[in-house]
């Protein structure tokens, strides 16, 4: 084989390994959009109530502080999340009207 063919094939093979690895590792459970209140409650219960309960050194005061931190982070996240766009009334085209607005005629006089 010629040298340039070998280099091309090795480059294509390397690129396919790279992109295949990225595709395999990037498949995670992504949550799109804000979490529902039920999901937030479930995660809060899991991370604040159940997980520290397994550790006997966690005191009630620590759990209270962790709960306050979770509430503060929730408020910050809510402040940073984008608000949904307000819906507009459908345009004239969507209502079946003319696509172009008629121009006003010359003024009086």
C-alpha positions as CSV (number, residue, x, y, z in Angstrom):
1,X,0.0,0.0,0.0
2,X,1.1,3.5,-0.6
3,X,2.0,5.6,2.3
4,X,-0.8,8.2,1.9
5,X,-3.4,5.4,1.8
6,X,-2.1,3.9,5.1
7,X,-2.1,7.3,6.8
8,X,-5.6,8.0,5.6
9,X,-6.9,4.7,6.8
10,X,-5.2,5.0,10.2
11,X,-6.6,8.6,10.5
12,X,-10.1,7.4,9.7
13,X,-9.8,4.5,12.1
14,X,-8.5,6.8,14.9
15,X,-11.3,9.3,14.2
16,X,-13.9,6.6,14.3
17,X,-12.5,5.3,17.6
18,X,-12.6,8.8,19.1
19,X,-16.1,9.6,18.0
20,X,-17.4,6.2,18.9
21,X,-15.9,6.6,22.4
22,X,-17.5,10.0,22.8
23,X,-20.8,8.7,21.6
24,X,-20.7,5.8,24.0
25,X,-19.6,7.9,27.0
26,X,-22.0,10.8,26.3
27,X,-25.2,8.8,26.6
28,X,-26.4,9.7,30.0
29,X,-29.8,10.5,31.4
30,X,-30.2,14.2,30.7
31,X,-33.1,16.0,32.2
32,X,-34.4,18.6,29.8
33,X,-36.1,21.6,31.4
34,X,-36.9,22.3,35.0
35,X,-37.7,19.4,37.4
36,X,-41.2,18.8,38.6
37,X,-42.0,19.4,42.2
38,X,-42.5,15.6,42.7
39,X,-39.0,14.9,41.4
40,X,-37.5,17.6,43.6
41,X,-39.3,16.2,46.6
42,X,-38.2,12.7,45.8
43,X,-34.5,13.8,45.4
44,X,-34.6,15.9,48.6
45,X,-36.0,13.0,50.6
46,X,-33.3,10.7,49.1
47,X,-30.3,13.0,49.7
48,X,-31.3,14.6,53.0
49,X,-33.4,12.0,54.8
50,X,-32.2,8.6,53.7
51,X,-28.5,9.0,52.8
52,X,-27.4,10.7,56.1
53,X,-29.5,8.2,58.1
54,X,-27.1,5.5,57.0
55,X,-24.3,7.6,58.5
56,X,-24.7,7.4,62.3
57,X,-22.6,10.6,62.9
58,X,-25.2,12.8,61.2
59,X,-27.0,14.9,63.8
60,X,-30.4,16.5,63.5
61,X,-28.7,19.9,63.4
62,X,-26.6,18.8,60.3
63,X,-29.7,17.6,58.6
64,X,-31.4,20.9,59.3
65,X,-28.5,22.8,57.9
66,X,-28.4,20.6,54.8
67,X,-32.1,21.2,54.3
68,X,-31.6,25.0,54.5
69,X,-28.8,24.8,52.0
70,X,-31.0,22.7,49.7
71,X,-33.8,25.4,49.9
72,X,-31.3,28.2,49.2
73,X,-30.0,26.3,46.1
74,X,-33.5,25.7,44.9
75,X,-34.3,29.4,45.2
76,X,-31.1,30.3,43.3
77,X,-31.8,27.8,40.6
78,X,-35.4,29.0,40.2
79,X,-34.1,32.6,39.9
80,X,-31.6,31.6,37.2
81,X,-33.9,29.3,35.1
82,X,-35.2,31.0,32.0
83,X,-38.9,31.9,32.1
84,X,-41.2,30.5,29.5
85,X,-41.7,32.8,26.5
86,X,-45.1,34.5,26.6
87,X,-47.4,33.2,23.9
88,X,-48.5,35.7,21.3
89,X,-51.8,35.8,19.4
90,X,-51.6,34.0,16.1
91,X,-50.5,36.1,13.2
92,X,-52.8,37.0,10.3
93,X,-51.3,34.2,8.2
94,X,-52.0,31.6,10.8
95,X,-55.6,32.8,11.1
96,X,-56.0,32.5,7.3
97,X,-55.7,36.2,6.5
98,X,-53.6,37.9,3.9
99,X,-49.8,37.4,4.2
100,X,-49.1,41.0,3.4
101,X,-50.8,43.9,5.2
102,X,-52.3,46.4,2.8
103,X,-50.4,49.7,2.7
104,X,-52.3,52.8,3.7
105,X,-53.3,55.0,0.8
106,X,-52.2,58.5,0.4
107,X,-53.3,60.9,3.1
108,X,-56.3,63.2,2.7
109,X,-55.9,66.2,0.6
